[in-house]
Amino acid sequence: MMRAHLQRLAAALSGLLREEEGFTLWLEAERTDFVRFNHGKVRQAGGVEQAYLDLRLIRGKRQATQQLSLCGGDDDLALLEASLPALREALEQVEDDPFLLLSEQPSCTERIVPGALPPAEAMVADILAAAEGLDLVGILASGEMSFGFANHLGQFNWQQGESWNFDWSLYSHGDKAVKRSQAGSVWDAGAIRSGIAEAAEQLALLKLPAKTLEPGEYRAYFTPTALGGLLSMLNWGGLSEKEARAKRSPLLKLVDGEAKLSPRVSLAEAAGEGLSPLFQAEGLIRPERVELIAGGAHQNSLIGPRSAREFGLEPNAGADEYAESMQLAPGELPRDEALKALGTGVYLSNLWYLNFSDRAACRITGMTRFACFWVENGKIAAPLGVMRFDDSLYSLLGEQLEALTAERELLVDAGSYGGRATQSKLLPGALVKSLRFSL
């Protein structure tokens, strides 16, 4: 229904244009069920149905944009028409935008994934059954998300599909909990059961006396979630063409060829396999896959439309130049042999409060959090006291990287400010020879 509605709005708007005017329409819509859990019970349930449309009016190299909230009915056309006078007035006041790059050769696409999710009530029943007797806290978000684009040239793009995201914790005592996140486009009750059962085993281990380590270097295993925390830092300019040109990228030495990572590291932006749309708000089509790092060496940066115009390049990413569907190639270490391969060292489930301590050296500092353990001879011996690490990705993903797991986990951003997030990562776990704890 919303697809046809966007087409009607685009057709009507085309008839309202004045000479030399153009437009783009960018739609984000969702129908989402949200369910909040506490003490292993449902505490709040509700639904959100919303659609927001960004109307951009263009004349030459000038642009002005207004966001509208749509109802899906005839009133939306009146709302669209009523926005034009203010946008035309704004175009008289703004200057030419030298880096404006919009689609000039219409390319129409459509990707509709048939709905495969059960009702939210069935998903909740599976969660409650798996968490019986446990203090589970979390939020389940599930439903359909749609994205659309149209412009005055007749271009029309549409993407629609269902997904779910369950961000949850099992609480033990004090500040002790096991935190997990599961997501996908197909509901897997078995994965929910096994994930909660595994977390419950770790929950019992949190009741053991904690072990406090002295500052120093230790062997470490990063779960996909913990590794995801580290790699998220690369979206702070590390993968951006603009930041590399400005010499602000934390991976500048890698981009310039002065440094390399481990040959095991191959990182890609796999837009064709993610939840974000392949088309952009400018109407440009993103490649289905961009190899960022291959065999430890830099291959490509993410280039937004404005950087493409400024530097004479082909765009391959959104305006913010960050990875929306990050994938790290798997290794050969079976996940269930990770503790044995670690031997004696630290098992890191989650990291917290991450920041750059030395941006030029891609050095990151952060804290351990949520079910991190001390491991002896391949077996968990004690929960780990909170520690602060400070180390460089050039080291952790370079000479210190010993192995990556053969299995990977899909991690989806659980954010819902203004709308459900679509950023995702598909990551293995990582075994490193040495991680430096500073305190």
Buried (B, 14 or more C-beta within 10 A) or exposed (E): EBBEBBBEBBEEBBEEBEEEBBBBBBBBBBBBBBBEBEEBEBEEBEEBEBBBBBBBBBBEEBBBBBEBEBEEEEEBBEBBEEBBEEBBEBBEEEEEBEEBBBBEEBEEBEBEEEEEBBEBEEBBEBBBEBBEEBBBBBBBBBBBBBBBBBBBBEBBBBBBBBBBBBBBBBBBEEEBBBBBBBBBBEBEBEBBBEBBEEBBEBBEBBEEEEBEBEEEEBBBBBBBBBBBBBBBBBBBBBBBBBBBBEEBBBBBBBBEEEBBBBEBBBBBBBBEEBBBBBBBBBBBBBBEBBBBBBBBBBEBBBBBBBBBBBEEEEBBBBBEBBBBBBBBBBBEBEBEBBBEBBEEBBBBBBBBEBEBBEBEBBBBBBBBBBBBBBBBEEEBBBBBEBBBBBBBBBBBBBBBBBBBBBBBBBBBBBBBEEBBBBBBBBBBBBBBBBBBBEE
